[in-house]
């Protein structure tokens, strides 16, 4: 099978470019396309077909219903809060982890990956208990009149936790690659540490930073597991879009679920495109620096 | 990652004043991380063990919890090898060959990362559910995909699709294909080239990708929640079981179940930290 595949691969390859000497092209590309088609593309197409089937009028009626609009607003607002937090926290962490040497640095670096490794339901469970009235943090915050659980702040907290690594891990490599000569030149010319950061370092990491923020925002919009625990899920108050879609499914309202899911899918694809463009810009910036 | 930062000297800075700024930034970073990331992790074990080891053991050994652990393990055992095979195939096709649409293919591989697992679940329900596109066909042949193991496996395959590919692909691209071409010239077969030349070069990235994929597969919640139907003792995976116990107001039980998932996450992080040095070296 491999040799046959190789021959076909070599034959078609010769037409496209002569460089193809390695075997297994047809086999590997075939496997890849088959897997992606069956697992990713066909299910996504099923959703798009469902949207087409219901027609624009019905789609619009569902997504513009007051409860859906409220859910989208809550989701977007909380995701924005979470992203602003991560934009600052992620930048700080990337800076500290790249530029300074201190005991425990490797552990701190490893902790940055916790939100990816920890299942979102576990994160949601723990954050909810931590911030509820008898938890470690809730016991301090509740008497101070800052309820987090069952508010939009709780949603933002869960979103922020689950999307921490995006900003850190996109900015970190760019910061590592930054030529120290630039900063040294700025210092020699009399720039203050803040001027060096804002005029030299920040412009260089800006594309990567924005790309990381975009991905963090996209992830926050789609987050579900961590939020259902902490949100309390009250319609019009703490009900996020993904949960509303889930509720519609449980009511066997497949059109309702599909319409909301399509809006979220649209957001995700636009943000994916934006992040890819930013990363492309970032890679050009880095190559330009060398 | 940290190796690269050591390779060049730190930039000049004014002594005294800047040291203070440095200490302040490190302090803020450490405190925020301890509160925001380490505390939620520590709290899981604190609560799981809050009534002693005997209660903890009883919670873990509860038949429902054991069943959830078993179901989650079976799912991971099916999904991870398939994902490894897919990841290798995708990386081999994209990194070692040039063809039109390569960039598009890489973007499609990344799509599951940006799609909410809930949406993935809805997609699968619209395809395989009773009212779904394939619903009539499945009913005719008496095949149950939704609210059963196949549905759970398929959704987990969706959400984990990019994990191995995105670790192996950049490495294969960076390594180029000179070594493989040399092996082919010397008369090695395709399989020999892969096993003797490529695999040793990518093994750590492959292992790392597989570990990440396992952690993700084991922890998947939203998508599985949609397609599993949450049938107690039947289609309840470990993360779903955590939610179920929490909703039953059995917080200690929920934390005990969650602690097993947390241990898996810690192992994944340890493997990652250990492999990082090897990947760089």
Interface residues (C-beta under 8 A of the other chain):
Chain A: X2 X3 X6 X13 X16 X17 X19 X20 X21 X22 X23 X24 X25 X27 X28 X29 X31 X32 X35 X36 X39 X40 X41 X42 X43 X44 X46 X47 X49 X50 X89 X92 X93 X95 X96 X97 X98 X99 X100 X102 X104 X105 X106 X108 X109 X110 X111 X112 X113 X114 X115 X116 X117 X118 X119 X120 X121 X122 X123 X125 X126 X127 X129 X130 X135 X136 X137 X160 X161 X164 X172 X173 X176 X177 X180 X183 X184 X187 X188 X193 X196 X215 X218 X219 X221 X222 X223 X224 X225 X228 X229 X242 X245 X246 X249 X254 X257 X258 X261 X264 X265 X268 X269 X271 X272 X275 X276
Chain B: X1 X2 X4 X5 X8 X9 X10 X11 X12 X13 X14 X17 X18 X21 X22 X25 X26 X28 X29 X30 X32 X33 X35 X36 X37 X38 X39 X40 X41 X43 X44 X47 X82 X85 X86 X88 X89 X90 X92 X93 X94 X96 X97 X98 X99 X100 X105 X107 X108 X109 X110 X111 X112 X114 X115 X116 X117 X118 X119 X120 X122 X123 X124 X125 X126 X127 X129 X131 X132 X133 X154 X157 X158 X161 X177 X180 X181 X184 X189 X190 X191 X193 X194 X212 X215 X218 X219 X220 X221 X222 X225 X226 X239 X240 X242 X243 X246 X251 X254 X255 X258 X261 X262 X265 X266 X268 X269 X272 X273
